[in-house]
Amino acid sequence: MTDHHSQQPQQPLNADELLDVVDENDRVVGQAPRGETYARRLRTRCAFVLVRDAEDRIFVHRRTPQKLVFPSHYDMFVGGVVGAGETYDEAALREAEEELGVAGLPQPERLFSFLYETPEHTWWSAVYEVRCTLPVAPQESEIDWHAFLAEEELTRRLDEWPWTPDGLAAYRRLVERRA
């Protein structure tokens, strides 16, 4: 499973990837492999990046069936877990470039953070936005469909498609903040 779009080999489905574990105030309290954080519901960190093209349309994609969390769900964010010792800003740029298959993206702008919690999952989530005018070539190991949708079209699809619950929660917060 190689990523042909970046210089370094990626292991997007690696359950052994080391993550920082954080407390309810987003302070690092330890580290654990990704698979263990999911299995034991340890709180980690995640970066969500809303990507808009030159026409202000939003990048929407469907996750592959192989994803550890929310397989085959749609998402209006790219992003992912923040690695051990990595900052939210570093993770946001790295994940956006990896998932879009681009290089030279501007640093995403951080909009807000929130704690995502369900009975199954918990992570501190930093939400970003970035404009991408480069042609995208999404990672086939991560994404099996994508399109740039006008916001009205995205809104129409919210009740029709299965969305990642954390992405949907982040998007609803983003829309509320703009209202």
C-alpha positions as CSV (number, residue, x, y, z in Angstrom):
1,M,0.0,0.0,0.0
2,T,2.2,2.8,-1.2
3,D,1.4,6.5,-1.7
4,H,2.6,7.6,-5.1
5,H,1.9,11.3,-4.4
6,S,4.5,12.2,-1.8
7,Q,8.3,11.8,-1.3
8,Q,8.1,9.7,1.8
9,P,6.4,6.3,2.3
10,Q,3.1,6.6,4.2
11,Q,1.3,4.1,6.3
12,P,-2.1,5.6,6.7
13,L,-3.7,2.5,8.2
14,N,-0.9,1.8,10.6
15,A,-2.4,0.8,14.0
16,D,1.1,1.0,15.5
17,E,1.6,4.7,14.9
18,L,2.4,6.4,18.2
19,L,0.0,9.1,19.3
20,D,0.0,11.5,22.2
21,V,-2.8,10.8,24.8
22,V,-4.3,13.9,26.3
23,D,-6.5,14.8,29.2
24,E,-9.8,16.8,29.2
25,N,-7.8,20.0,29.0
26,D,-5.8,18.8,26.0
27,R,-2.6,18.3,28.0
28,V,-0.3,15.4,27.0
29,V,-0.5,12.7,29.7
30,G,1.2,9.8,27.8
31,Q,1.6,8.0,24.5
32,A,0.1,4.9,23.0
33,P,-0.2,3.1,19.6
34,R,-3.2,4.2,17.5
35,G,-4.9,0.8,17.7
36,E,-4.6,0.8,21.5
37,T,-6.0,4.4,21.7
38,Y,-9.1,3.2,19.8
39,A,-9.5,-0.1,21.7
40,R,-9.2,1.6,25.1
41,R,-11.0,4.8,24.2
42,L,-7.9,6.9,25.1
43,R,-8.3,10.7,24.3
44,T,-6.0,11.8,21.4
45,R,-5.7,14.8,19.1
46,C,-7.1,15.2,15.6
47,A,-6.8,17.9,12.9
48,F,-9.8,18.7,10.6
49,V,-9.1,20.7,7.4
50,L,-11.9,22.2,5.3
51,V,-10.5,22.6,1.8
52,R,-12.0,25.1,-0.6
53,D,-11.1,25.5,-4.3
54,A,-10.7,28.7,-6.3
55,E,-14.5,28.8,-6.8
56,D,-15.1,28.4,-3.0
57,R,-16.4,24.8,-3.4
58,I,-15.7,22.4,-0.6
59,F,-13.7,19.2,-1.1
60,V,-15.9,16.2,-0.2
61,H,-14.7,12.6,-0.2
62,R,-15.7,9.0,0.8
63,R,-13.3,7.1,2.9
64,T,-12.1,3.7,1.8
65,P,-13.6,0.5,3.4
66,Q,-10.2,-0.3,4.9
67,K,-10.1,2.8,7.3
68,L,-9.8,1.9,11.0
69,V,-12.5,4.4,11.9
70,F,-15.7,5.3,10.0
71,P,-14.9,3.2,6.9
72,S,-16.9,4.1,3.7
73,H,-18.3,7.3,5.3
74,Y,-18.3,10.7,3.5
75,D,-16.4,13.6,5.0
76,M,-16.1,17.3,4.2
77,F,-12.8,17.5,5.9
78,V,-9.4,16.1,5.2
79,G,-7.1,15.5,8.2
80,G,-6.4,12.9,10.8
81,V,-4.7,12.1,14.0
82,V,-1.9,14.2,15.4
83,G,1.2,12.1,15.8
84,A,3.2,11.9,19.0
85,G,5.2,15.1,19.5
86,E,3.5,16.7,16.5
87,T,1.6,20.1,16.7
88,Y,-1.9,20.5,15.4
89,D,-0.6,23.0,12.8
90,E,2.0,20.5,11.6
91,A,-0.6,17.7,11.4
92,A,-3.1,19.9,9.5
93,L,-0.7,20.8,6.8
94,R,0.8,17.2,6.6
95,E,-2.5,15.5,6.4
96,A,-4.0,18.0,3.9
97,E,-1.1,17.6,1.6
98,E,-1.1,13.8,1.9
99,E,-4.8,13.2,1.5
100,L,-5.1,15.7,-1.4
101,G,-1.9,14.5,-3.1
102,V,-0.4,18.0,-3.4
103,A,2.7,19.8,-2.3
104,G,3.2,23.4,-1.4
105,L,-0.2,24.0,0.2
106,P,-0.4,27.2,2.3
107,Q,-0.5,26.6,6.1
108,P,-4.2,26.0,7.0
109,E,-5.8,28.7,9.1
110,R,-6.9,27.4,12.6
111,L,-10.5,28.4,13.3
112,F,-11.4,26.7,16.6
113,S,-11.1,23.6,18.7
114,F,-13.6,21.3,20.4
115,L,-13.7,18.1,22.4
116,Y,-15.4,15.3,20.4
117,E,-16.8,12.6,22.7
118,T,-19.0,9.6,22.1
119,P,-19.3,6.3,24.0
120,E,-16.8,4.8,21.4
121,H,-14.4,7.7,20.7
122,T,-12.9,10.8,22.2
123,W,-10.4,13.3,20.7
124,W,-9.5,17.0,20.9
125,S,-10.2,18.4,17.5
126,A,-8.7,21.5,15.9
127,V,-10.6,22.7,12.9
128,Y,-8.9,24.5,10.0
129,E,-9.6,25.9,6.6
130,V,-7.3,26.2,3.6
131,R,-7.7,27.2,-0.1
132,C,-6.3,24.7,-2.6
133,T,-5.9,25.9,-6.2
134,L,-3.6,23.0,-7.1
135,P,-4.9,19.9,-9.0
136,V,-5.7,17.2,-6.4
137,A,-4.7,13.6,-6.7
138,P,-6.2,12.0,-3.5
139,Q,-4.5,9.0,-1.8
140,E,-6.3,5.9,-3.2
141,S,-5.5,4.1,0.1
142,E,-7.6,6.7,2.0
143,I,-10.2,8.0,-0.4
144,D,-12.2,6.1,-3.0
145,W,-14.4,9.0,-4.3
146,H,-14.0,12.8,-4.2
147,A,-15.5,16.0,-5.7
148,F,-15.6,19.8,-5.0
149,L,-19.2,20.6,-4.1
150,A,-20.9,24.0,-3.7
151,E,-21.9,24.6,-0.1
152,E,-25.6,24.4,-1.1
153,E,-25.0,20.9,-2.6
154,L,-23.1,19.8,0.5
155,T,-26.0,21.0,2.7
156,R,-28.5,19.0,0.6
157,R,-26.4,15.8,1.0
158,L,-26.1,16.1,4.8
159,D,-29.2,14.0,5.5
160,E,-28.7,11.7,2.5
161,W,-25.2,10.3,2.8
162,P,-23.5,8.5,5.7
163,W,-21.1,11.1,7.1
164,T,-18.2,10.6,9.6
165,P,-19.8,11.6,12.9
166,D,-16.8,13.7,14.0
167,G,-16.6,15.5,10.7
168,L,-20.3,16.2,10.8
169,A,-20.0,17.5,14.4
170,A,-17.1,19.8,13.3
171,Y,-19.0,21.1,10.2
172,R,-22.1,21.9,12.3
173,R,-20.0,23.8,14.7
174,L,-18.3,25.7,11.8
175,V,-21.7,26.6,10.3
176,E,-23.0,27.8,13.7
177,R,-20.0,30.0,14.2
178,R,-20.6,31.7,10.9
179,A,-24.3,32.4,11.6
